[in-house]
Amino acid sequence: MTETASLLTAPQAPTAPERGARRFRCELGYLLSGLPLGLAAFTVAVTGAALGVSTLVVWAGLPILAGTLRAARALADLERKRVMAVTGRPLPSPRPRPSGTGWAGTLRAVRDPRSWRDLVHLVVAFPLQVVTFSVALTWTLGGIGELLYATWSWSLPRGQGNQGLVELIFDTSSQAADIGFNTAIGVFLLATAVPVVRRLAALQTRFATALLTDRAATMP
């Protein structure tokens, strides 16, 4: 009885479909959250670097650059955690260095090549984040919208000058053909959403891994 009760109360391991659904939600969340985070990081990196370089002549640029690089390091650490949450593999992060205070700490922060690499990642990763966000959002929400096309197609303007996609391709104004065609697109998008999102997430995580992995930390 005790063994039977323990088996009944023990947590059940997730099934393969449950693991797949959890992985899909994690990858989709990673892609969709990448754009707002990437936009904020890109703004900080470009604005801070431009302001710091342009004011170097009056020495005010050094503290600005140091602050921007410290922010880049923090944002890069956040991206490492996001990549680890998706892939399940930690990215070796740089060993923390004492920043110090005053001008010595400022110069040390500006001279740190790892922080500059993190800053470069914030800038060059943003276009990729825009693309992966757009494709992932279109493939999932677009697929849902097309699958439910029959429920909202009535709201589209119908007139002599308004031609739908089916009429342009097949030269027919049949409403049944229009609904069937758009529903088929929705089925296709949702049926292929998992591999598409998985490949987009793999592309973005590999890009981040290539720029944010500390090679020295991986060496024995």
Beta strands, then each sheet from edge to edge (+ up, - down):
end
